[in-house]
Amino acid sequence: MDDKICRTFFALRNSFSNNLEVNGDYQFIMNQSTLNGYCTNNKCSSNLEKINAG
């Protein structure tokens, strides 16, 4: 189980860029359409929703 959790967090960590956008938001590397399937109304409208979806 620990190995599965580590792989999950590794994948999530790799979905974040080390850079911020001009407005201070994270640049998500993961495909937006993939994330949207896990958000309310199939649209991630905030960073928190993107993190929860990931």
C-alpha positions as CSV (number, residue, x, y, z in Angstrom):
1,M,0.0,0.0,0.0
2,D,2.8,2.4,0.8
3,D,4.2,2.0,-2.7
4,K,0.9,2.8,-4.3
5,I,0.5,6.0,-2.1
6,C,4.0,7.1,-3.0
7,R,3.4,6.6,-6.7
8,T,0.1,8.6,-6.4
9,F,1.8,11.5,-4.7
10,F,4.7,11.4,-7.1
11,A,2.3,11.7,-10.0
12,L,0.5,14.5,-8.3
13,R,3.7,16.4,-7.5
14,N,4.8,16.1,-11.1
15,S,1.6,17.7,-12.2
16,F,2.7,21.0,-10.7
17,S,5.2,23.3,-12.3
18,N,7.8,25.1,-10.3
19,N,6.6,28.3,-11.9
20,L,3.6,30.5,-11.3
21,E,1.5,32.2,-13.8
22,V,1.5,36.1,-13.9
23,N,-1.5,36.1,-11.6
24,G,0.2,33.9,-9.1
25,D,-1.7,30.7,-9.9
26,Y,0.1,27.4,-10.4
27,Q,0.7,26.2,-14.0
28,F,-0.9,22.7,-14.0
29,I,0.9,20.4,-16.4
30,M,-1.8,17.7,-16.3
31,N,-4.2,17.9,-19.2
32,Q,-7.1,20.2,-18.3
33,S,-9.7,17.9,-20.0
34,T,-8.6,15.0,-17.9
35,L,-9.0,17.0,-14.7
36,N,-12.4,18.4,-15.7
37,G,-13.9,14.9,-15.5
38,Y,-13.4,14.9,-11.8
39,C,-14.8,18.4,-11.0
40,T,-18.2,19.7,-10.4
41,N,-20.1,20.2,-13.7
42,N,-17.1,18.8,-15.5
43,K,-15.2,22.1,-15.1
44,C,-12.4,22.8,-12.6
45,S,-12.8,26.5,-11.9
46,S,-10.3,26.8,-9.0
47,N,-6.9,25.5,-8.0
48,L,-8.4,23.6,-5.1
49,E,-10.8,21.8,-7.5
50,K,-7.8,20.9,-9.7
51,I,-5.8,19.6,-6.7
52,N,-8.8,17.5,-5.5
53,A,-9.3,16.1,-9.0
54,G,-5.7,15.2,-9.4
